[in-house]
């Protein structure tokens, strides 16, 4: 297991909202002062919100939160509650007549793992936003990772729990951190030695390797994550950081970016410290891969 949390980044607060009984939840990451945003979507079955606002070719200069949620497309509603809470604090993009919080979101499919009719909504998003702070987030089956599963390429009956994970590294005065909810179709491997650590398991709990493979239902998977830093980045550099987060996915998830996954990575830079962006880029994949390992190995109470 690896050290660190997304809340290690200066200017970032975060919290989970979890419904353990229904096996779903959401994770909210907030920068009240506004962060430079980036995003990269590579899976074939994504469910996202406000990704265009994060794109480097568009005009929005700062973003205020990212919501990772279960519930499939229904879970995008959690971002409404986050917007409501930020609006109460007069946080957002100034449009003259008021401020509009820019809240990006991505969702994963957990509807088959708990109660299909209970999913993250505006109330759950608001709850997480109200509780957001600097405390380390619980890892494992919490927040957006509550109902996450992995290893579905042998058939859904062989899947194993996924989860939510974090990791961070220090780069001079700055911090680079990852947060991720792992709900992949593929298997999870140790990025250091390639050893299989979580995935499809037989009736005795043994990990399955090699063929045969089956086609899981499209859209029932997805790894969604965020890289955050307190280094100074442009929108183009934040987009590059998000792109490199997918390299971390590829290091730890085999296979990755299938048509049955909606893999998405956001980036947020709170712009506190000057650091060579290439150093951040060099470590981005490693930090994300560590967070993925934590997601499937840590089981915080």
C-alpha positions as CSV (number, residue, x, y, z in Angstrom):
1,X,0.0,0.0,0.0
2,X,1.1,3.5,-0.7
3,X,1.0,6.8,1.3
4,X,-0.8,10.0,0.6
5,X,-4.2,11.4,-0.2
6,X,-5.7,14.0,-2.6
7,X,-6.2,16.3,0.4
8,X,-2.4,16.7,0.7
9,X,-2.7,19.2,-2.1
10,X,-2.8,22.8,-0.9
11,X,-6.2,24.4,-1.7
12,X,-8.0,21.0,-2.1
13,X,-10.7,19.7,0.2
14,X,-12.6,16.5,-0.2
15,X,-15.2,14.1,1.3
16,X,-17.1,10.9,0.6
17,X,-20.8,10.2,0.8
18,X,-21.5,6.5,1.1
19,X,-24.5,4.3,1.2
20,X,-23.0,1.0,2.2
21,X,-26.4,-0.8,2.2
22,X,-27.2,0.1,-1.4
23,X,-23.5,-0.2,-2.3
24,X,-23.1,3.2,-4.0
25,X,-21.7,6.6,-3.2
26,X,-19.8,9.7,-4.4
27,X,-16.5,11.4,-3.8
28,X,-16.3,15.2,-4.0
29,X,-13.0,17.1,-4.5
30,X,-13.3,20.9,-4.2
31,X,-11.0,23.9,-4.8
32,X,-13.0,26.9,-3.5
33,X,-10.5,29.4,-5.0
34,X,-10.8,27.8,-8.4
35,X,-8.3,25.5,-10.1
36,X,-6.9,25.2,-13.6
37,X,-8.7,22.2,-15.0
38,X,-8.0,19.5,-17.5
39,X,-9.7,16.2,-18.6
40,X,-9.1,13.2,-20.8
41,X,-11.7,10.6,-21.7
42,X,-10.5,7.4,-23.3
43,X,-13.0,4.7,-22.4
44,X,-15.7,3.7,-25.0
45,X,-18.7,4.1,-22.6
46,X,-18.2,7.3,-20.6
47,X,-20.7,9.1,-18.4
48,X,-19.5,12.7,-17.8
49,X,-20.5,16.3,-17.1
50,X,-18.8,19.6,-17.9
51,X,-15.8,18.0,-19.7
52,X,-16.0,20.7,-22.4
53,X,-15.4,23.4,-19.7
54,X,-12.2,21.6,-18.7
55,X,-10.9,21.5,-22.3
56,X,-7.9,23.7,-23.0
57,X,-9.5,25.1,-26.2
58,X,-12.4,26.6,-24.3
59,X,-12.7,29.9,-22.3
60,X,-13.6,28.8,-18.7
61,X,-10.4,29.8,-16.7
62,X,-11.1,27.9,-13.5
63,X,-13.0,24.9,-12.2
64,X,-14.3,24.5,-8.7
65,X,-15.0,20.8,-8.1
66,X,-14.9,17.3,-9.5
67,X,-17.4,14.7,-8.5
68,X,-16.7,11.0,-8.9
69,X,-19.9,8.9,-8.4
70,X,-21.6,5.6,-8.8
71,X,-25.1,5.2,-10.1
72,X,-24.2,5.2,-13.8
73,X,-25.8,8.1,-15.7
74,X,-28.1,8.7,-12.7
75,X,-25.1,9.6,-10.6
76,X,-24.4,12.7,-12.5
77,X,-27.1,14.3,-10.4
78,X,-24.8,14.4,-7.5
79,X,-23.0,17.4,-9.1
80,X,-26.2,19.4,-8.8
81,X,-25.9,19.2,-5.0
82,X,-22.3,20.3,-5.1
83,X,-23.2,23.3,-7.2
84,X,-25.9,24.2,-4.8
85,X,-23.5,24.2,-1.8
86,X,-20.8,26.2,-3.6
87,X,-23.3,28.7,-4.8
88,X,-24.3,29.3,-1.1
89,X,-20.7,30.3,-0.5
90,X,-20.6,32.6,-3.5
91,X,-18.1,30.4,-5.3
92,X,-18.1,30.1,-9.0
93,X,-17.5,31.7,-12.4
94,X,-18.6,35.3,-12.4
95,X,-21.3,35.8,-15.1
96,X,-22.3,39.3,-14.1
97,X,-25.6,38.5,-12.5
98,X,-24.1,35.9,-10.2
99,X,-21.5,33.1,-9.9
100,X,-21.8,29.7,-11.5
101,X,-19.7,26.9,-10.0
102,X,-17.9,24.8,-12.6
103,X,-18.3,21.2,-11.4
104,X,-17.0,18.4,-13.5
105,X,-18.2,14.8,-13.0
106,X,-17.7,11.2,-14.1
107,X,-19.7,8.2,-13.1
108,X,-19.3,4.4,-12.9
109,X,-21.8,1.6,-13.1
110,X,-22.6,0.0,-9.8
111,X,-26.4,-0.5,-10.3
112,X,-26.1,-4.3,-10.5
113,X,-24.2,-4.6,-7.2
114,X,-26.6,-3.1,-4.7
115,X,-30.0,-1.4,-5.0
116,X,-30.6,-0.3,-8.6
117,X,-33.1,2.3,-7.3
118,X,-30.7,4.0,-4.8
119,X,-28.0,6.0,-6.5
120,X,-26.0,9.2,-5.8
121,X,-28.3,12.2,-6.2
122,X,-28.2,16.0,-5.4
123,X,-28.7,15.3,-1.7
124,X,-25.7,13.0,-1.6
125,X,-23.5,15.4,-3.5
126,X,-24.5,18.2,-1.1
127,X,-23.7,16.0,1.9
128,X,-20.2,15.3,0.6
129,X,-19.7,19.0,-0.3
130,X,-20.8,20.1,3.2
131,X,-18.3,17.7,4.8
132,X,-15.4,18.4,2.5
133,X,-12.2,19.0,4.5
134,X,-8.5,18.3,4.7
135,X,-8.8,14.9,6.5
136,X,-7.4,11.9,4.6
137,X,-10.2,10.1,2.7
138,X,-11.1,6.5,3.6
139,X,-9.9,4.1,1.0
140,X,-11.4,0.9,-0.3
141,X,-15.2,0.5,-0.4
142,X,-16.1,4.1,0.3
143,X,-17.5,7.0,-1.8
144,X,-17.5,6.4,-5.5
145,X,-15.7,3.1,-4.9
146,X,-18.4,1.6,-2.6
147,X,-20.0,-0.7,-5.2
148,X,-17.1,-0.9,-7.6
149,X,-16.0,-4.2,-9.0
150,X,-13.2,-5.5,-11.2
151,X,-12.3,-8.6,-13.3
152,X,-15.5,-9.1,-15.4
153,X,-13.9,-10.5,-18.5
154,X,-14.5,-14.1,-17.3
155,X,-18.2,-13.4,-16.7
156,X,-19.9,-11.2,-14.1
157,X,-20.2,-14.1,-11.6
158,X,-16.4,-14.0,-11.2
159,X,-16.0,-10.3,-10.4
160,X,-14.3,-9.1,-7.3
161,X,-14.6,-5.8,-5.3
162,X,-12.8,-2.7,-6.7
163,X,-12.8,0.4,-4.6
164,X,-11.5,4.0,-4.1
165,X,-7.8,4.8,-3.6
166,X,-5.5,7.8,-3.2
167,X,-1.7,8.4,-3.3
168,X,0.5,11.4,-3.4
169,X,4.2,12.4,-3.9
170,X,6.1,15.6,-3.0
171,X,8.0,17.4,-5.7
172,X,10.0,20.2,-4.2
173,X,7.5,22.5,-2.5
174,X,4.6,21.1,-4.5
175,X,2.4,18.0,-4.1
176,X,1.0,15.8,-6.8
177,X,-1.8,13.5,-5.8
178,X,-4.3,11.0,-7.4
179,X,-7.8,9.9,-6.4
180,X,-9.5,7.1,-8.3
181,X,-12.5,4.8,-8.2
182,X,-11.7,1.5,-9.8
183,X,-14.6,-0.4,-11.5
184,X,-12.7,-1.9,-14.4
185,X,-13.6,-4.7,-16.7
186,X,-10.0,-5.8,-16.6
187,X,-7.7,-7.3,-13.9
188,X,-5.5,-5.2,-11.5
189,X,-1.8,-5.8,-11.4
190,X,1.1,-4.6,-9.4
191,X,2.8,-2.0,-11.7
192,X,6.2,-2.8,-10.2
193,X,6.3,-6.5,-11.0
194,X,3.2,-7.2,-13.1
195,X,1.8,-9.6,-10.4
196,X,-2.0,-10.0,-10.5
197,X,-3.4,-8.6,-7.2
198,X,-7.2,-8.3,-7.9
199,X,-9.6,-9.4,-10.5
200,X,-11.8,-12.4,-11.5
201,X,-11.9,-15.1,-8.8
202,X,-13.2,-18.7,-8.8
203,X,-15.5,-20.2,-6.2
204,X,-12.5,-20.8,-3.9
205,X,-11.3,-17.2,-4.1
206,X,-8.4,-17.9,-6.4
207,X,-7.5,-15.3,-9.0
208,X,-8.1,-16.4,-12.6
209,X,-5.5,-15.8,-15.3
210,X,-5.5,-16.4,-19.1
211,X,-8.5,-17.3,-21.4
212,X,-11.4,-17.7,-21.8
213,X,-12.7,-14.2,-22.0
214,X,-16.3,-13.0,-22.4
215,X,-17.8,-9.7,-23.4
216,X,-19.2,-7.9,-20.3
217,X,-22.2,-5.7,-20.8
218,X,-21.1,-2.4,-22.3
219,X,-21.1,0.5,-19.8
220,X,-21.1,-1.7,-16.7
221,X,-17.5,-0.8,-15.9
222,X,-15.3,2.4,-15.8
223,X,-12.3,3.7,-13.9
224,X,-12.7,7.4,-13.0
225,X,-10.0,9.5,-11.4
226,X,-8.4,12.8,-10.7
227,X,-4.9,14.1,-10.6
228,X,-4.5,17.3,-8.5
229,X,-1.4,19.4,-7.8
230,X,-0.6,22.7,-6.1
231,X,1.9,23.5,-8.8
232,X,1.2,26.2,-11.3
233,X,-0.1,24.9,-14.6
234,X,-1.8,26.3,-17.7
235,X,-5.0,24.7,-19.1
236,X,-2.9,22.9,-21.8
237,X,-0.5,21.6,-19.1
238,X,-3.4,20.4,-16.9
239,X,-4.9,18.6,-19.9
240,X,-1.5,16.9,-20.4
241,X,-1.5,15.9,-16.8
242,X,-4.9,14.3,-17.2
243,X,-3.7,12.5,-20.3
244,X,-0.7,11.0,-18.4
245,X,-3.0,9.8,-15.7
246,X,-4.3,7.3,-18.2
247,X,-0.7,5.9,-18.5
248,X,-1.2,5.0,-14.8
249,X,-4.4,3.2,-15.7
250,X,-2.5,1.2,-18.3
251,X,0.3,0.3,-15.8
252,X,-2.2,-1.3,-13.3
253,X,-5.3,-2.3,-15.3
254,X,-5.1,-5.1,-17.9
255,X,-6.8,-4.6,-20.3
256,X,-7.7,-0.9,-20.1
257,X,-9.8,1.6,-22.1
258,X,-12.1,-1.1,-23.6
259,X,-15.4,-0.3,-25.3
260,X,-17.0,-1.6,-22.1
261,X,-15.2,1.0,-19.9
262,X,-15.8,4.7,-19.7
263,X,-12.3,5.5,-18.4
264,X,-11.9,9.2,-17.5
265,X,-9.2,11.3,-15.8
266,X,-9.7,14.9,-14.6
267,X,-6.8,17.3,-13.5
268,X,-6.9,20.2,-11.1
269,X,-4.0,22.6,-10.4
270,X,-4.4,25.1,-7.5
271,X,-1.4,27.2,-8.7
272,X,0.5,27.7,-5.5
273,X,4.1,26.8,-6.4
274,X,6.4,27.0,-9.4
275,X,7.6,23.5,-10.4
276,X,8.9,22.2,-13.6
277,X,5.8,20.7,-15.3
278,X,7.8,18.0,-16.9
279,X,8.7,16.6,-13.4
280,X,5.0,16.4,-12.6
281,X,4.3,14.7,-16.0
282,X,7.1,12.2,-15.3
283,X,5.5,11.1,-12.0
284,X,1.8,11.4,-13.0
285,X,1.4,7.8,-14.2
286,X,3.2,6.4,-11.2
287,X,1.0,8.3,-8.7
288,X,-2.2,7.2,-10.4
289,X,-1.0,3.5,-10.6
290,X,-0.3,3.6,-6.8
291,X,-3.8,5.0,-6.1
292,X,-5.3,2.1,-8.2
293,X,-3.3,-0.4,-6.1
294,X,-4.6,1.2,-2.9
295,X,-8.2,1.1,-4.2
296,X,-8.2,-2.7,-4.5
297,X,-5.9,-3.6,-1.5
298,X,-6.9,-1.1,1.2
299,X,-10.1,-1.8,3.2
300,X,-10.4,1.1,5.7
301,X,-13.2,0.7,8.2
